[in-house]
């Protein structure tokens, strides 16, 4: 450790976010946010006088590529820390590579929960930080009859399982569950529209990801449905996907996330300003990008404390570590390597922005195994107690 601290060599890190493939639009924002954070840290003198050097590859939204590139990073580039992954299928492909070779993954994306690895720091939302507040808002605002539509891979299946259990506990109903190909065609949504017409749900809960998202919202509008009465509510429709839609396709629909790029706090404005100065004034900045950004700063703080990029030393330094992120002050949970976050519900506006329509204004302890779910009483949630 002492030798590492005295070295002048850069701290090399792997960066695996797709620049092509079905989830390229959102992963590109995560890549950009990662590089922005690295630039900021290096401009301030690096860590222990050493810059952070990114070794980046394009895994093409392909789990097999994530695994192969993870092996290359660990064996050829000799990195010990990787920032990356959006889809759960890619995380599940990469993580065993890092576990077998004593690496550490920083994962900045919401996911289905029910996982823990000592080789992963989870900075995206767990289900109790997005599914639960989203459902509470939907039940209070629209009704208790839900139709599920998702992409055909692990996250939608598991996320829908969690949401179905919560709806059942609230005595609501899931009318049907439909899955479309991960790389769909427009006609794949014909069945979705037929099922909406058939059942007339109060809410369509979408876990469609990537390129299929704009297709779903376009099909919904062309069918003549009204989001004021029956919205599409999602965990996965972010600024990155909305940027690919026509404004009239997006307006009125609902998303749950700990960050929206329209947040009007000084830390959020500063982050958004820096991001758009570097990547363009129209650049979308979703919650996944915000997590990708603050997790690099958390890494740098842990690295400064540990004096080493050895994963076990970093994880020890990260436990309980706090950082003033754009969404609010976050903290790594010592119990499970997940992150305390600030839930919010946003409605898409006519100019494709997000208006926050509900928030508990408190940061929520991550509960990836959903040990304390409750729809009816927020006091049963594992709140940490720090209010906005």
PyMOL commands that set and color helices and strands:
alter all, ss='L'
color gray80, all
select helices_A, chain A and resi 2-6+24-43+63-75+88-100+127-141+154-169+186-199+212-222+239-242+247-250+266-279+287-306+311-318+378-380
alter helices_A, ss='H'
color red, helices_A
select strands_A, chain A and resi 11-16+52-57+81-84+104-107+120-122+145-151+173-180+203-207+232-234+254-257+322-325+328-332+339-340+344-348+354-358+362-364+383-387
alter strands_A, ss='S'
color yellow, strands_A
deselect
rebuild
show_as cartoon
